[in-house]
Amino acid sequence: MKNELLQIGPVTIYGYGLMIAIGVIVAYLVGEYRAKKQGLSPDELFYLTITCLVGGIIGAKFLFYIVEIKSIIENPKLLLDIKNGFVVYGGIIGGIFAGYLYTKMRKLSFLKYFDLVMPSIALAQAFGRIGCAFAGCCYGRETDGWCHIIYEESKFAPNGVPLIPTQFISSGLNFIHFFLLVFLAKKLKASGQVAGFYLVFYSIGRFFLEYLRNDPRGSVKLLSTSQFISLFILVAGIGVILACGYLAKKNAGNVDKTETMEITEEA
């Protein structure tokens, strides 16, 4: 695997950047299509996407600084490395927070747009992990199995040894995640539950995938930092699903009472 795919004069096209770009574009187009079907504004989705991207990048970088604080204290120059060093969970949290602020400022339904965007996030992550495979980051443990990947010129992964292709495994899980969320979006009635299931599915998948990875990561006792965060994201996801379900039933009950009162008054 090589990250440098094509060079045109002074311009080099990198696999990582290309897959990230493809993921963002495809995810947005899918989100736009679903927004039109749901009667939501594609224009608002566009600006929401930009806002979430900015918030996600800031969040991913900020969490990286927190996780690698010891290394940064030893080598402050790491703060100047803008291109490398991001933590996915920071991006998810930062993106959601930025999206929440945007919807509140625009007086939009946060939960409806939350449900709209999260399947696209899973789709973008699926393409992004293929980009990781090109770059060699987020690599797996050494293996003797037939299913492996070998790097020759990676700046991140060990070169010349067979590694578990965790990036492709993660990509495949994210594609499944996307289709599953789209399926649930057609079945679930309570706003916010699709997003809640995103948090649940991603946290579970990430927790177990961490056992296959071998790239440098922070740790909390016996767990990696991502596994530790996954536990809280899982609880948060379950909480969102239950809370949104409760609110939907409560609102439906209030509507039924109002309709009953109106019928009684008419009678």
N, C-alpha and C positions, 0 to 999 in steps of 0.2 A: 504494500500500500504506500502511495506517495501523495503528499498533500499538494504539490505543485503539478497541476493538471495541464496547463497550457501557458505558453509565454508568447505574447505578441509585442515585439519591440521591448519597450521598458515596462510593459504591463504584464504582470503574472496573475493568472487565475488560480486561486487556491481552492481545493476541494471543500475545506471547512467553510470558508466564506460563501462559496457558491451554494452549498446545501442549506446554509442558514437563510440565504436570500430566497431560495426556492421555497423553503418551508414557510417563511413569512408571507410570501405572495400567495401560495396555494391556500394557506390557512385563512388569509383575508378573503380570498375569492369564495371559499366555501362558506365563511361566515356571512358574507354579503348575500349569497344565494339563500341561506337559511333565514337571514333577517327579512328579506322580501317576502318569503313564505309565511313568516310569523307576523307580518305587519309592522315590523320595527324599521327605524330609519337607517338606510345604508350610509347616509352622510354622517349621522351621529356615530355609527360603527367605525367609520374611517378615522375620525378624530379620537374616538375612544381607543382604537388600536394604537395610534401614535402615542397617546398618553400612557397606555399600558406598557408599550415598548420602552419608553423613557424610564418609567417607574421600575420596570423589570431590570433594566441594565443597572440602574442605581442600586436597587436592592441586592442584586447578585454580586455587585462589587463590594457593597458595604458588608454583606455577610462574609465574604472572602476575607476582608480585613479583620473581622472579628475572629474567624476561625484561625487565621494565620498571624494573630497578633504577636506571638512570641518571635516568629521569623521576621516580622516587620520591625520589631524593636531591635533585633540583632542587625538587620539590614534595611534601614529606612528607604533605600532606593527602590524597594519593591512597590512603594506607593506611587512611583512614577511609571510603573509598567501598566499602562492602560489597556493594552491589547490582551493580556493574559490574566488569569485569576478571577474566575467567576464561580459562584455556587448557585446551582439551579433553584434550590429552595428559596434563596434570597430573591431570585428573579420572580418566582411565583408569588411570594408574599408582597414584594414591592409592586408587582403588576396589579394584583388584586386591590391593594390599598390605593394606588393611583386611579384605578378604574372606579373605585367607590367614590373618591373625591370628585371625579369628573361627572359621574351620574348625579351626584348631589348638587353640584354647581349648575348642571343643565336641567335639574328637576326631572330626571328620568327614573324609571324603575330599575334600581340596581340589580335586583334578583333576576329580572327577565334578561337583562344584558349579560349578567353573570353566567346564566345558563347558556346563552347564545355563544359566548366567547370561549368557554372552557373546552368544548370539544375541539375547537380550532387550535387551542393551546397544545392539546395532546398531539394533533396532527403536525404542528410546527416542530414539536419535540422529536417526533419520529424522523423527520428529515434532518434535524439538527444532530441527532445521534449518529446518523450516517456521516455527517461532517466530522464528528469526533473520530470516527474510524479512519478517515483520511488523514487527520492531523496526528492521531496516535494518543490523544488524551483520553482520560477515563478508561484506561486499558485494564485488561483482566489479569488473572494469575497465570503463571506458567502451567502448561498442560502437555500431556503425552497423547491426548485424544486426537482423533482424526479431524475434529471440528476446531480449527484454530486459525490464527492470523499471525503473520510474521512481518515485522518491520525491518527495513534496511537503513532508512534515513530519517527516522522520527526524532524530533527534538524532545519528545516527552516519554514515549514508551521504550522499554529495553529493545535493542535491535538484535536481530539474528536468533531470536528464541521464539518458539511457538507459544502464543498467548490465547486464553479464552476470549472469544470475540464479544466481549460484554457490550460493546457499542451497538453491534447488530442485534443482539438479543434485546437490548433496551429499545432499539428502534422498532423491532417487531412487536414488542409489548405495547408500545405507544400507538402503533397503527391499530392493534386490536382494541386498545383503550378508546381511540377515536370512534371506531365503528360501534362499540358498545354504548358509548355515551349518546351517539346519534339515535341509536335504537331506543334507549331509555327516554330520550327527549320526546319520542312519539307516544310513550306509555305513561309517563309521570305527569300528573296534573298540577302539583304544587310547585310554584316558582322557587328556584333556588336548590331544588333537590338534585338536578343534573350536576350542578357545580359541586354539591356535597359529595356525590358519588365519584366525581373526578378526584377530589382530595383523598377519598377512601382508597380507590383503586391505585392511584399513583403512589401513595405512601406505603401500601402493602408490597407493591412490585419493587419499589426502590429499596425497601428494607431488606428483602431477600436477595436482590441483585448485588447489594453491597458485599455479600459474602464471596462473590465471584471476582470482585475488583481488587486491584493491587496497586493503584496509583496513590501518590501521597495524599493523605486525608487526615483531618483532625480526628480526635477521639474523645469520648466521654466514658470513662471506665472501660467496660468491655464492648461498648458500641462505638461505631464510627459516628462522626457528627451528624451525617445524613440519617443514619438509623435512629439516633436520639431524637432528631427533629421529626422523623417520620411518625414516631409514637404520638406526638402532639398534633400533627396534621391529621392523623387517623381519628383521634378523639374529636378534633374540630370538625372533620367531615361528617362523622356520625351525628354530632350535635346539630350541624346545619340541616341534615336530612330530617331529623326528628323535629327540630324547631319549625322548619318550613312546612312539614306535614301537619303539625299542630295548628299553625297559623291558618293554613288553608282550610282545615276542618272548622276552625273557629269562625272564619269569615263566611264560610258556606252556611254555618248554623245561623249567623246573624242575618244573612240574606233570606234564609227560609223564614225566620221569625218576622222579618219586615214584610215579606210577601203575605204571610198568614194574617198579619195585622191589617194590611191593606184590603185583603179579601173580606175580613170581618167587618171593617168599616163600610165597605161597599154594600155588604149584605144588610 
